[in-house]
Amino acid sequence: MTPEEVLGLFRASGALLEGHFELSSGLHSERYFQCAKLLEDPRRAGQLAEALALQLKATAGPEIDLVVGPAIGAVVWAQEMGRALGTRAFFTERSAGEMTLRRGFEVTPGERVLIVEDVVTTGGSAKEALNAIRELGGQIVAVGTILNRSGGNPFADDGTGEGLPLFSLAQARAVAWEQADCPRCAAGDQAVKPGSRPGAGMAAGGGHSA
């Protein structure tokens, strides 16, 4: 699957929104990639996961024992990636503000873990997830995402001195601003929070699919 085909699926599914949005990172942008819409069709989700699994296998890197993604946005994606790779699939979630592993999920020290995220902008949620898994003894081998809009690899410096490879199906350079620098805010336009963190939700006058 080519990057153009992946971006075409975003558009066809109504998952590419345009307007004024506050991302889960806190940055503001005029484009928002709503992966919940993209992944609502299990056949499409499976197709995307198989494509990323093929990319991972082509690198001849270490085998993966476990897939983990941060809730709530990467829950479905982690499940599909686990299916495509033939591994277990967990999700981390926030408890008292900290990303943690709950619900009886257990990581065996030394297990090789793929961290997944639906869209990577700053990589903040994925970094919290990988830190939580490392604390339990998991060996993080890579990060995988549907769409990389960071303009680089936020995991190149992961605190270990080695960094992690980032695998993605497509890239998009949507412009994002700090709230204080956002021209839409300066014009008096209120941002919509369509993301998955607490308090987020589509408000009246939100973006439209493109």
C-alpha positions as CSV (number, residue, x, y, z in Angstrom):
1,M,0.0,0.0,0.0
2,T,1.5,3.3,-1.1
3,P,1.4,6.5,1.0
4,E,-0.9,8.1,-1.6
5,E,-3.3,5.1,-1.1
6,V,-3.3,5.5,2.6
7,L,-4.1,9.3,2.4
8,G,-6.8,8.4,0.0
9,L,-8.4,6.1,2.6
10,F,-8.3,9.0,5.1
11,R,-10.2,11.2,2.6
12,A,-12.7,8.5,1.5
13,S,-13.6,7.6,5.0
14,G,-14.1,11.2,6.1
15,A,-11.2,10.9,8.5
16,L,-9.4,14.0,7.3
17,L,-11.0,17.0,8.9
18,E,-10.3,20.7,8.1
19,G,-11.0,23.6,10.5
20,H,-9.4,24.8,13.7
21,F,-8.4,22.0,16.1
22,E,-6.6,21.5,19.4
23,L,-4.5,18.3,19.1
24,S,-3.9,15.9,22.0
25,S,-0.4,17.4,22.1
26,G,-1.9,20.8,22.9
27,L,-0.8,22.2,19.5
28,H,-3.4,23.9,17.2
29,S,-3.8,22.9,13.6
30,E,-6.1,23.5,10.6
31,R,-6.1,19.7,9.8
32,Y,-7.0,16.8,12.0
33,F,-6.7,13.1,11.1
34,Q,-9.5,11.3,12.9
35,C,-8.3,7.7,12.9
36,A,-11.4,6.4,14.6
37,K,-13.3,7.0,11.4
38,L,-10.5,5.4,9.3
39,L,-10.5,2.3,11.5
40,E,-14.3,1.9,11.9
41,D,-14.3,-0.6,9.0
42,P,-12.5,-3.7,10.3
43,R,-11.6,-4.7,6.7
44,R,-9.9,-1.4,6.1
45,A,-8.2,-1.5,9.5
46,G,-6.9,-5.0,8.8
47,Q,-5.6,-3.9,5.4
48,L,-3.7,-1.1,6.9
49,A,-2.3,-3.3,9.7
50,E,-1.1,-5.9,7.2
51,A,0.6,-3.2,5.2
52,L,2.6,-2.0,8.2
53,A,3.3,-5.6,9.3
54,L,4.9,-6.2,5.9
55,Q,7.0,-3.1,6.3
56,L,8.2,-4.2,9.7
57,K,9.0,-7.8,8.5
58,A,10.9,-6.4,5.5
59,T,13.5,-4.8,7.8
60,A,14.6,-8.1,9.1
61,G,14.7,-6.6,12.6
62,P,14.0,-8.5,15.8
63,E,10.8,-10.5,16.1
64,I,8.0,-8.9,18.0
65,D,6.4,-10.6,21.0
66,L,3.8,-8.0,22.0
67,V,2.1,-4.9,20.6
68,V,1.1,-2.0,22.9
69,G,-0.7,1.2,22.2
70,P,-1.9,4.1,24.4
71,A,-5.6,4.4,25.0
72,I,-7.8,5.4,23.7
73,G,-6.8,6.3,20.2
74,A,-4.5,3.3,19.6
75,V,-6.6,0.6,21.2
76,V,-8.1,-0.6,17.9
77,W,-4.8,-0.1,16.0
78,A,-2.9,-2.1,18.6
79,Q,-5.4,-5.0,18.3
80,E,-5.2,-5.0,14.5
81,M,-1.4,-4.9,14.5
82,G,-1.3,-7.7,17.0
83,R,-3.5,-9.7,14.6
84,A,-1.3,-8.9,11.6
85,L,1.9,-9.9,13.5
86,G,0.4,-12.9,15.3
87,T,1.1,-11.5,18.8
88,R,-0.8,-10.4,21.9
89,A,-2.0,-6.8,22.0
90,F,-2.3,-4.6,25.1
91,F,-3.1,-0.9,25.7
92,T,-1.9,1.4,28.3
93,E,-4.2,4.0,30.0
94,R,-4.1,6.9,32.3
95,S,-4.6,6.4,36.1
96,A,-4.2,9.4,38.3
97,G,-2.7,11.2,35.3
98,E,0.0,8.6,34.7
99,M,0.2,6.2,31.8
100,T,0.1,2.7,33.1
101,L,-0.7,-1.0,32.3
102,R,-3.9,-2.2,34.0
103,R,-6.7,-4.8,33.5
104,G,-4.5,-7.8,34.3
105,F,-2.1,-7.2,31.4
106,E,1.4,-8.5,32.2
107,V,4.7,-8.0,30.5
108,T,7.4,-10.6,30.9
109,P,10.9,-8.9,31.3
110,G,12.8,-9.1,28.0
111,E,9.7,-9.3,25.8
112,R,10.2,-7.5,22.5
113,V,7.5,-4.8,22.2
114,L,6.2,-2.8,19.3
115,I,4.7,0.5,20.5
116,V,1.9,1.7,18.2
117,E,0.0,5.0,17.8
118,D,-2.6,5.9,15.2
119,V,-1.1,9.3,14.4
120,V,2.3,10.7,15.6
121,T,2.6,14.4,15.9
122,T,4.9,15.0,19.0
123,G,4.9,11.3,20.0
124,G,3.9,12.3,23.6
125,S,1.4,9.5,24.3
126,A,3.5,6.9,22.7
127,K,6.5,8.0,24.7
128,E,4.5,7.7,27.9
129,A,3.4,4.2,26.9
130,L,6.9,3.0,26.0
131,N,8.2,4.3,29.3
132,A,5.5,2.4,31.2
133,I,6.4,-0.8,29.4
134,R,10.1,-0.3,30.0
135,E,9.5,0.1,33.7
136,L,8.0,-3.4,33.6
137,G,11.0,-4.9,31.8
138,G,9.7,-4.8,28.2
139,Q,12.3,-4.3,25.4
140,I,11.0,-1.7,23.0
141,V,12.2,-2.5,19.5
142,A,10.3,0.1,17.4
143,V,7.3,2.4,17.1
144,G,4.7,1.9,14.3
145,T,2.0,4.4,13.2
146,I,-0.5,4.9,10.4
147,L,0.4,8.5,9.8
148,N,3.6,10.4,10.8
149,R,2.9,14.2,10.9
150,S,5.9,15.0,13.0
151,G,8.2,15.9,10.1
152,G,10.9,13.5,11.5
153,N,11.3,10.9,14.2
154,P,10.3,12.0,17.7
155,F,11.7,8.7,19.0
156,A,15.3,9.1,17.6
157,D,16.2,10.2,21.1
158,D,14.3,8.0,23.5
159,G,16.4,8.6,26.5
160,T,18.5,5.4,26.1
161,G,21.2,7.0,23.8
162,E,20.2,4.6,21.0
163,G,16.8,5.8,19.8
164,L,14.0,3.8,18.2
165,P,13.0,3.4,14.5
166,L,9.6,4.8,13.5
167,F,7.7,3.0,10.9
168,S,4.7,4.7,9.2
169,L,2.4,4.1,6.2
170,A,2.2,7.8,5.2
171,Q,3.5,11.2,6.2
172,A,1.7,14.6,6.2
173,R,3.2,17.9,7.1
174,A,0.1,19.6,8.5
175,V,1.1,23.0,10.0
176,A,0.7,23.2,13.8
177,W,1.2,26.0,16.3
178,E,1.4,26.6,20.0
179,Q,-1.8,28.1,21.2
180,A,-0.1,31.5,21.8
181,D,1.1,31.6,18.2
182,C,-2.1,30.2,16.5
183,P,-3.4,32.7,13.9
184,R,-6.9,31.2,14.1
185,C,-7.0,31.9,17.9
186,A,-5.7,35.4,17.2
187,A,-8.7,35.9,14.9
188,G,-11.1,34.9,17.6
189,D,-11.9,31.4,16.2
190,Q,-12.4,28.8,19.0
191,A,-10.5,25.5,18.6
192,V,-12.4,22.2,18.5
193,K,-11.0,19.2,20.4
194,P,-11.9,16.1,18.5
195,G,-9.3,13.9,20.1
196,S,-9.5,11.1,22.7
197,R,-8.1,12.7,25.8
198,P,-10.6,13.5,28.7
199,G,-12.7,16.6,27.9
200,A,-12.2,16.3,24.1
201,G,-15.2,16.2,21.9
202,M,-16.5,17.6,18.6
203,A,-18.1,21.0,19.2
204,A,-20.5,22.9,17.1
205,G,-18.8,24.5,14.1
206,G,-16.1,21.9,14.0
207,G,-14.1,20.8,11.0
208,H,-15.5,19.1,8.0
209,S,-14.3,16.0,6.2
210,A,-12.1,16.6,3.1
